Amino acid sequence: MTLKPFTYVSLASRVVFGAGSVAQLAAEVDRLGARRALVLSTPGRAASVKVIASSLGARYAGLYDKAVMHTPLEVAQDARRVAQALDADCCIAVGGGSTIGLGKAIALTTGLPVLAVPTTYSGSEMTPIQGFTEGGIKRTQRDAKMLPKTVIYDPELTLGLPPATSAASGMNAIAHCVEALYALGANPVVTLMAEEGIRALAAALPAIVRDPRDANARSEALYGAWLAGVTLNTGIALHHKLCHTLGGTWNLPHAETHAVVLPHAVRYNRDAAPEAMARVARALGAKEAATGLYDLEVKLGLKMKLSDLGVREGDLERVVKIALEAPYPNPAPVTYDGVLALLKRAHAGLRPD
Ligand SMILES: NC(=O)c1ccc[n+]([C@@H]2O[C@H](COP(=O)([O-])OP(=O)(O)OC[C@H]3O[C@@H](n4cnc5c(N)ncnc54)[C@H](O)[C@@H]3O)[C@@H](O)[C@H]2O)c1
């Protein structure tokens, strides 16, 4: 490994990991010194989240169950009003990146601490970054207040995550690890986590697709997602930019979009980041990074084409224009023609060459 100069920042959060660990929820709220918790969920998960919240007893202030993907600004403002009306002094986000993102949005303006109980592999719980949409454009903001103070990783809560959602979400986590290996802030500590995150997820996801109730695979995938979330703080590159553009402006499903674009974005960077590519390939147990990712996704039964997600070929030029208006730093130079060619291959779902 070539050791280049680097800066490493570790972010403070408390992680409680293990099957059954959600039983510690009330104790963890007490540990934060909070007394009135606003519990957050998506509409579809409200019933099961209420069951989890019942362990809070008098600490339960209420449930806000309108979390949606890409956190539209209006939803964030509505949730902040509810938090204030209930006189909440902490938020408990039980769910995937959408629910955790809403908790962060509340924290940003109110300063309320967030306790996250992730039930997907988005990794959002380990970052002080939040994506929100306003007027059809997705933007990201970063503020230390948004980093969840406590994260409870209970793999038992993921046993019901459907195999297709698990596979896509796991690839979203792998995408964080991959870009952390070549992001501007890459450093040796995060590199270790990124490679291990890819290894854990690539081993666990096929087992989960075979048997979604495989407890060991669920634990390993959640462990990989934790590592992936930590690596996300290192920075991101072209792949995440394209997915934010597609997700925010075309309202595409976040994790599924990551899965489709990842092999193509990695292929785009292949020659500019050879060391990172070698690590990705090694972690996947594949000959080469881009094709290894593509083949893993085929094995997981994921959708492989942007056209499968409803993107029309005629939209691709607009995606490139929006993505290039404020591009992220990227190992390979980001050019209009290059990115358009990348998206055309992703649109058709071609195996990277
Ligand atoms: N800021 C960050 O660091 C970061 C990182 C990754 C993702 N995100 C954001 O997170 C959002 C996407 O998150 P996501 O991919 O986790 O999707 P999500 O949170 O929308 O969850 C996907 C679906 O799965 C359901 N679900 C969640 N857990 C379940 C379970 N255990 N069993 C059954 N169903 C379950 C949800 O109700 C939802 O319908 C996007 O808005 C994205 O921008 C942010």
The ligand as a MOL file (V3000), in Angstrom:
LIG
                    3D

  0  0  0     0  0            999 V3000
M  V30 BEGIN CTAB
M  V30 COUNTS 44 48 0 0 0
M  V30 BEGIN ATOM
M  V30 1 N -27.0100 10.3600 5.0250 0
M  V30 2 C -26.5510 9.1560 4.9080 0
M  V30 3 O -25.4960 8.9080 5.4260 0
M  V30 4 C -27.3560 8.1350 4.1430 0
M  V30 5 C -26.8060 6.8920 3.8120 0
M  V30 6 C -27.5870 5.9740 3.1100 0
M  V30 7 C -28.9040 6.2920 2.7810 0
M  V30 8 N -29.4120 7.5080 3.1120 0 CHG=1
M  V30 9 C -30.8080 7.8840 2.7780 0
M  V30 10 O -31.6630 6.8390 3.2150 0
M  V30 11 C -32.7540 6.6880 2.3160 0
M  V30 12 C -32.8310 5.2550 1.8420 0
M  V30 13 O -32.7560 4.3620 2.9280 0
M  V30 14 P -33.0530 2.8190 2.7570 0
M  V30 15 O -32.4720 2.3440 1.4920 0
M  V30 16 O -32.6730 2.1840 4.0220 0 CHG=-1
M  V30 17 O -34.6330 2.7680 2.4980 0
M  V30 18 P -35.8860 3.0180 3.4530 0
M  V30 19 O -35.4940 3.5150 4.7870 0
M  V30 20 O -36.8390 3.8700 2.6770 0
M  V30 21 O -36.4550 1.5450 3.5990 0
M  V30 22 C -36.8980 0.8510 2.4410 0
M  V30 23 C -38.2300 0.1590 2.7190 0
M  V30 24 O -37.9990 -0.9250 3.5830 0
M  V30 25 C -38.9190 -0.8890 4.6720 0
M  V30 26 N -38.2330 -1.5230 5.8010 0
M  V30 27 C -37.2270 -1.0170 6.5400 0
M  V30 28 N -36.8250 -1.9130 7.4330 0
M  V30 29 C -37.6060 -3.0070 7.2780 0
M  V30 30 C -37.6650 -4.2920 7.9200 0
M  V30 31 N -36.8180 -4.6180 8.8660 0
M  V30 32 N -38.5770 -5.1650 7.4690 0
M  V30 33 C -39.4230 -4.8720 6.4650 0
M  V30 34 N -39.4040 -3.6820 5.8090 0
M  V30 35 C -38.5100 -2.7730 6.2260 0
M  V30 36 C -39.2060 0.5910 4.8470 0
M  V30 37 O -40.4410 0.7950 5.5170 0
M  V30 38 C -39.2450 1.0700 3.4150 0
M  V30 39 O -40.5200 0.8680 2.8450 0
M  V30 40 C -32.5370 7.6730 1.1880 0
M  V30 41 O -33.3180 8.8200 1.4050 0
M  V30 42 C -31.0490 7.9990 1.3000 0
M  V30 43 O -30.7280 9.2810 0.8240 0
M  V30 44 C -28.6600 8.4260 3.7890 0
M  V30 END ATOM
M  V30 BEGIN BOND
M  V30 1 1 1 2
M  V30 2 2 2 3
M  V30 3 1 2 4
M  V30 4 1 4 5
M  V30 5 2 4 44
M  V30 6 2 5 6
M  V30 7 1 6 7
M  V30 8 2 7 8
M  V30 9 1 8 9
M  V30 10 1 8 44
M  V30 11 1 9 10
M  V30 12 1 9 42
M  V30 13 1 10 11
M  V30 14 1 11 12
M  V30 15 1 11 40
M  V30 16 1 12 13
M  V30 17 1 13 14
M  V30 18 2 14 15
M  V30 19 1 14 16
M  V30 20 1 14 17
M  V30 21 1 17 18
M  V30 22 2 18 19
M  V30 23 1 18 20
M  V30 24 1 18 21
M  V30 25 1 21 22
M  V30 26 1 22 23
M  V30 27 1 23 24
M  V30 28 1 23 38
M  V30 29 1 24 25
M  V30 30 1 25 26
M  V30 31 1 25 36
M  V30 32 1 26 27
M  V30 33 1 26 35
M  V30 34 2 27 28
M  V30 35 1 28 29
M  V30 36 1 29 30
M  V30 37 2 29 35
M  V30 38 1 30 31
M  V30 39 2 30 32
M  V30 40 1 32 33
M  V30 41 2 33 34
M  V30 42 1 34 35
M  V30 43 1 36 37
M  V30 44 1 36 38
M  V30 45 1 38 39
M  V30 46 1 40 41
M  V30 47 1 40 42
M  V30 48 1 42 43
M  V30 END BOND
M  V30 END CTAB
M  END
